[in-house]
């Protein structure tokens, strides 16, 4: 009887231990600029929309009541900040973030 109890206890403990260990190891997905864009398509679109607006603002002959320079600077800063948020998991420095098209 004691032998049977020991065998049952061993079987139960073995089952519990196996349940705690995954049978198939899964690798974390590789993070890339493309994967981050795919994960956050609206943020990616916002970056492109702001870049288009910046080009239009820079090309405009009007100075918008003296506000053009500040608007350009603020839009550039907003683009950088949004890209920094979008790509934060890639641990890119500011120069690398600014190079991403």
C-alpha positions in Angstrom: 0.0 0.0 0.0 2.8 2.4 0.9 4.4 1.6 -2.5 1.2 2.4 -4.3 0.8 5.7 -2.4 4.4 6.7 -3.3 3.8 5.8 -7.0 0.6 7.9 -7.1 2.3 10.8 -5.4 5.2 10.6 -7.8 2.8 10.5 -10.8 0.8 13.6 -9.5 4.0 15.6 -8.8 5.4 14.7 -12.2 2.1 15.8 -13.9 2.2 19.1 -12.1 5.8 19.7 -13.0 5.2 19.0 -16.6 2.2 21.3 -16.7 4.4 24.2 -15.5 6.9 23.8 -18.3 5.9 24.6 -21.8 6.4 21.7 -24.2 7.2 24.0 -27.1 9.5 26.9 -26.7 8.3 30.0 -28.6 10.7 32.7 -29.7 9.6 36.3 -29.2 8.7 38.0 -32.5 11.5 40.1 -34.1 10.8 43.8 -33.7 11.4 45.8 -36.8 10.3 49.2 -38.1 7.8 47.3 -40.3 6.4 45.3 -37.4 5.9 48.4 -35.3 4.1 50.2 -38.2 1.9 47.1 -38.7 1.1 47.0 -35.0 0.1 50.7 -35.0 -1.2 51.7 -38.5 -3.0 54.8 -37.4 0.2 56.2 -35.8 2.1 55.4 -38.9 -0.5 57.2 -41.0 -0.4 60.2 -38.7 3.4 60.4 -39.2 3.0 60.4 -43.0 0.1 62.9 -42.9 2.2 65.3 -40.7 5.2 64.9 -43.1 2.9 65.8 -46.0 1.6 68.8 -44.1 5.1 69.9 -43.3 6.2 69.8 -47.0 3.1 71.8 -47.9 3.8 74.3 -45.1 7.5 74.7 -46.1 6.6 75.2 -49.8 3.9 77.8 -49.1 4.7 81.3 -50.2 2.7 82.7 -47.3 4.2 83.2 -43.9 0.8 82.6 -42.3 0.9 85.9 -40.3 4.4 85.3 -39.0 3.5 81.8 -37.7 5.2 79.7 -40.5 8.5 79.3 -38.7 7.0 78.2 -35.4 4.6 75.9 -37.2 7.4 74.3 -39.1 9.5 73.8 -36.0 6.5 72.5 -34.0 5.5 70.1 -36.7 9.0 68.7 -37.0 9.1 68.2 -33.2 5.7 66.5 -33.3 6.8 64.1 -36.1 9.9 63.2 -34.1 7.9 62.7 -30.9 5.4 60.4 -32.6 8.1 58.4 -34.3 9.9 58.1 -31.0 6.7 56.7 -29.4 6.0 54.4 -32.4 9.5 52.9 -32.4 10.3 53.0 -28.6 10.7 49.2 -28.4 13.5 49.3 -31.0 15.6 51.5 -28.7 16.7 53.8 -31.5 18.6 57.0 -30.8 17.2 60.4 -32.0 19.4 60.4 -35.2 18.2 57.0 -36.2 14.6 57.9 -35.5 14.9 61.0 -37.7 16.3 58.9 -40.6 13.2 56.7 -40.7 11.1 57.7 -43.7 
